[in-house]
């Protein structure tokens, strides 16, 4: 299959809509990351997403809509959902809702809920309007790899696997949408993203965060949301997170880098802008300012992908406080590292 990478024009949008209506796949930009879309009501089309990505079938997908009228016949709207839709749609919030039989099992991994989002990106909105369908779409990358935030990332993973990529430029948020469950009990964040806990609590009152956000799934625990698997968002190299006081972390990163290089690895560090100069001998990759977690979020996946192109097999990374959008950053970093964490004080000489 030949993959076309097209700038966004009316003709390209109509081509995308035609492919989706005929049961094909289209990669398209959203404000979070690039998605790989198929007609959410066509089980064969949705199954092709899993084949193209190499994605496990027990990992649910998000259905994207451009109008709340598309919810009719697909879901039962939970009591808390209208306030969330009013506050955050269109935008980077996905809401779990009880589904009807119109939603194929392949979209939900057999769960009785379906994840629904209304993206705000103008290209996503235009494509959804043009095709007139709810579009099931995970991130447009090979399963387990860092999510794509540019069309070039998509092409690197999907060339020859899908017919069309719409190039809408780099994504603004850089991390996948927040996923919230309001179907029973207290509202619960299953996957953190650009819509933070504090933002949700201004609308709903108390919101909980699922324990699986900062730990691996337990044996037998179902993935209720995309992005909950143990190893996810991962470069080819082994990522380790380094925690501790700022000065200790910088010193520990240098020691760990030297040890890894001595053992024959091609190593590097992912560090804040403020520490690049101090770590200039450690192949530093600047992930943004420690005081600007939104910048770290935008840079994260692009940085992880560059590590693969540079052949890094051992990576040591600074961490951000797990609050605000920092919770989303640490959710992605934790899974990229398979939750392998090093305490800086354990590295420093006695």
C-alpha positions in Angstrom: 0.0 0.0 0.0 1.2 3.5 -0.8 0.7 6.1 1.9 -0.1 9.6 0.8 1.0 12.5 3.0 -1.2 15.5 2.1 -1.4 19.1 3.2 -4.8 20.0 4.4 -7.0 21.3 1.5 -10.7 20.9 0.7 -9.8 18.1 -1.7 -7.6 16.3 0.9 -10.5 16.5 3.4 -13.0 15.1 1.0 -10.5 12.3 0.1 -10.2 11.5 3.8 -14.0 11.5 4.2 -14.4 9.1 1.3 -11.8 6.7 2.6 -13.5 6.7 6.0 -16.9 6.1 4.5 -15.5 3.2 2.5 -14.0 1.5 5.5 -10.4 2.7 5.2 -8.0 4.3 7.6 -6.9 8.0 7.8 -4.3 9.6 10.1 -5.3 13.1 11.2 -4.1 15.8 13.6 -5.8 16.7 16.8 -4.8 19.2 19.5 -3.4 16.4 21.5 -1.6 13.9 19.2 -2.2 12.5 15.7 -5.0 9.9 15.6 -5.5 6.9 13.3 -9.2 6.9 12.4 -11.8 4.5 11.1 -15.6 4.5 10.9 -16.5 3.7 14.5 -19.7 1.9 13.4 -17.9 -0.5 11.0 -16.3 -3.4 12.9 -14.1 -4.5 10.0 -12.8 -0.9 9.6 -12.0 -0.6 13.3 -10.3 -4.0 13.3 -7.9 -2.6 10.6 -6.7 -0.1 13.1 -5.5 -2.8 15.4 -3.8 -4.6 12.5 -2.0 -1.4 11.3 -0.8 -0.5 14.8 -0.1 -4.1 16.0 -2.4 -3.1 19.0 -3.8 -5.7 21.4 -7.5 -6.1 20.9 -8.2 -5.7 24.6 -7.2 -2.1 24.5 -10.3 0.2 24.0 -10.5 3.0 21.5 -11.9 6.6 21.7 -14.8 7.5 19.4 -14.4 11.1 18.0 -17.4 13.2 17.2 -18.0 16.8 15.9 -21.5 17.4 17.3 -23.3 16.2 20.4 -26.2 15.1 18.2 -24.0 12.2 17.2 -24.4 10.8 20.7 -28.0 9.9 20.0 -28.4 6.1 19.7 -24.7 5.5 20.7 -24.7 6.2 24.4 -26.6 6.9 27.5 -25.4 10.3 28.8 -24.4 10.1 32.5 -25.7 12.9 34.8 -22.3 14.5 35.2 -21.5 14.5 31.4 -23.4 17.6 30.2 -21.5 19.9 32.5 -18.2 18.5 31.3 -19.2 18.8 27.7 -20.3 22.4 28.2 -17.0 23.2 29.9 -14.4 21.3 27.9 -15.8 20.3 24.5 -14.5 20.7 22.0 -11.1 20.0 23.6 -8.8 17.4 25.1 -11.3 15.6 27.4 -12.6 12.1 26.8 -15.7 11.0 28.7 -16.7 7.4 29.4 -20.4 6.8 28.8 -22.5 3.6 28.8 -22.8 2.4 25.3 -25.7 1.0 23.2 -25.5 -2.0 20.9 -24.8 0.3 18.0 -21.2 0.6 19.1 -19.2 -2.5 18.0 -17.5 -4.6 20.7 -14.2 -4.1 18.9 -14.3 -0.3 19.7 -14.7 -0.9 23.5 -12.7 -4.1 23.9 -16.0 -5.7 25.1 -16.6 -3.1 27.9 -20.1 -1.8 28.5 -18.8 1.8 28.2 -17.4 3.7 25.3 -14.9 6.6 25.4 -16.1 9.7 23.6 -14.3 12.9 22.6 -14.9 16.0 20.6 -11.5 17.3 19.4 -11.0 21.0 19.0 -8.4 20.9 16.2 -9.9 22.5 13.1 -8.6 19.8 10.8 -10.1 17.0 12.9 -13.4 19.0 13.1 -13.5 19.5 9.4 -12.7 15.9 8.6 -15.4 14.7 11.1 -18.0 17.0 9.5 -17.0 15.9 6.0 -17.4 12.2 6.7 -20.5 12.5 8.9 -19.4 9.6 11.1 -18.2 9.0 14.6 -14.5 8.0 14.1 -12.7 5.6 16.3 -9.1 6.6 16.7 -6.2 5.7 18.9 -2.8 7.5 18.4 -1.4 7.0 15.0 1.8 5.1 16.0 2.9 1.5 16.2 1.6 0.0 19.4 3.8 0.8 22.4 5.9 3.5 20.7 5.8 7.2 21.6 2.6 8.9 20.3 3.1 11.0 17.2 2.9 14.8 17.4 3.8 15.5 13.8 2.8 14.0 10.5 6.5 13.0 10.0 6.2 10.8 13.2 3.1 9.1 11.7 4.8 8.5 8.4 7.8 6.9 10.2 5.5 4.4 11.8 2.7 3.9 9.3 4.3 4.3 5.8 2.8 1.5 3.7 0.2 0.5 6.3 -2.5 3.2 5.7 -3.6 5.1 2.6 -3.6 8.7 3.9 -2.1 11.0 6.4 -3.4 14.6 6.7 -0.6 16.9 7.7 -1.9 19.6 10.0 1.4 20.6 11.5 2.6 19.9 15.1 0.1 19.2 17.9 -0.5 21.9 20.5 -0.9 19.8 23.7 1.5 17.0 22.9 -0.1 14.4 25.2 -3.2 12.4 24.7 -6.6 13.6 26.1 -7.7 13.3 29.7 -10.0 10.3 30.2 -12.6 10.6 32.9 -15.1 8.0 34.1 -18.4 9.4 35.4 -20.5 6.3 34.9 -20.6 5.2 38.6 -19.3 6.4 42.0 -17.0 9.4 42.2 -15.8 10.9 39.0 -12.4 9.3 38.3 -9.5 10.2 36.0 -8.3 7.1 34.2 -5.7 8.8 32.1 -4.5 12.4 32.9 -4.0 14.9 30.1 -4.3 18.6 29.3 -7.6 18.9 31.2 -6.2 18.7 34.8 -7.7 17.4 38.0 -8.1 21.0 39.3 -9.9 22.1 36.1 -12.3 19.1 36.4 -12.9 19.8 40.1 -14.0 23.4 39.3 -16.9 21.8 37.4 -17.7 18.6 39.3 -16.3 19.1 42.8 -14.2 16.2 44.1 -12.5 14.1 41.4 -10.4 11.0 42.1 -7.4 9.7 40.2 -7.2 6.0 39.4 -4.4 4.2 41.2 -3.3 2.8 37.8 -2.2 6.3 36.6 1.2 6.1 38.3 1.6 2.3 38.5 1.3 -0.7 36.2 -1.9 -2.6 35.8 -2.2 -5.4 38.3 -2.6 -9.1 37.2 -6.1 -9.5 35.9 -6.9 -5.7 36.0 -8.7 -4.6 32.8 -7.6 -1.5 30.8 -10.7 0.7 31.1 -9.0 3.4 29.1 -6.4 3.7 26.4 -2.9 4.3 27.7 -3.2 2.1 30.8 -0.9 -0.7 29.7 2.4 -1.4 31.6 4.9 -0.6 28.9 3.7 2.2 26.6 5.0 5.3 24.9 8.4 3.7 24.9 11.5 4.3 22.8 13.7 1.3 22.0 16.2 2.1 24.7 15.7 1.5 28.4 14.4 4.6 30.2 15.1 5.1 33.9 13.6 7.9 36.0 15.8 9.7 38.5 14.2 11.3 41.6 15.4 13.4 44.4 16.6 16.8 45.4 17.5 18.9 42.3 21.3 19.1 43.0 21.4 15.4 43.8 19.5 14.5 40.6 21.9 16.5 38.4 24.9 14.8 40.0 23.3 11.4 39.9 22.5 11.8 36.2 26.2 12.5 35.4 27.3 9.4 37.4 24.7 7.2 35.8 25.7 8.4 32.3 29.4 7.7 32.9 28.6 4.2 34.3 26.4 3.3 31.3 29.0 4.6 28.8 31.8 2.6 30.6 29.6 -0.5 30.3 29.4 -0.1 26.5 26.0 1.6 26.2 25.1 4.6 24.1 23.6 6.7 26.8 22.0 10.1 27.3 20.0 12.2 29.7 16.6 13.9 29.4 16.9 17.0 31.5 15.4 20.4 32.1 16.6 23.4 30.2 18.1 24.8 33.4 20.5 21.7 33.6 21.6 21.3 30.0 24.8 23.2 30.6 25.7 21.3 33.7 25.1 18.0 31.9 26.7 19.0 28.6 29.0 16.0 28.7 26.1 13.6 29.0 24.4 14.0 25.6 21.6 16.1 27.2 18.2 16.2 25.6 16.3 19.4 26.6 12.7 18.6 27.6 11.9 22.1 28.6 11.9 24.3 31.7 11.2 22.7 35.1 8.9 25.7 35.7 6.9 25.1 32.5 5.3 21.6 32.6 3.2 22.4 29.6 6.4 22.8 27.6 7.7 19.5 28.9 4.4 17.9 27.8 4.7 19.3 24.2 8.3 18.1 23.9 8.1 14.7 25.5 7.0 12.4 22.7 9.2 14.2 20.1 12.2 13.8 22.4 11.5 10.1 23.0 11.3 9.5 19.3 14.6 11.3 18.6 16.3 9.0 21.1 15.5 6.1 18.7 16.8 7.9 15.6 20.0 8.6 17.6 20.4 5.0 18.7 20.2 5.6 22.4 19.9 2.4 24.4 20.1 3.7 27.9 18.3 6.9 28.9 18.1 8.6 32.3 15.4 11.2 32.8 14.6 14.0 35.3 11.0 14.0 36.6 8.4 16.7 37.2 6.0 17.0 40.2 2.9 14.8 39.6 0.5 17.7 39.8 -1.4 19.7 37.2 -0.3 18.6 33.7 2.8 17.2 35.4 0.6 14.3 36.4 0.0 13.5 32.7 3.8 13.9 32.0 4.7 11.5 34.8 2.0 9.0 33.6 3.6 8.9 30.2 7.2 8.9 31.5 6.4 6.2 34.0 5.0 3.9 31.3 7.9 4.7 29.0 10.2 3.6 31.7 8.1 0.6 32.7 8.0 2.4 36.1 11.8 1.9 36.7 12.9 4.6 39.1 16.3 5.4 40.7 16.6 7.5 43.8 19.4 10.0 43.3 20.7 9.6 46.8 21.3 5.9 46.2 23.7 6.8 43.3 25.8 9.4 45.1 29.0 8.5 46.9 28.7 8.1 50.6 
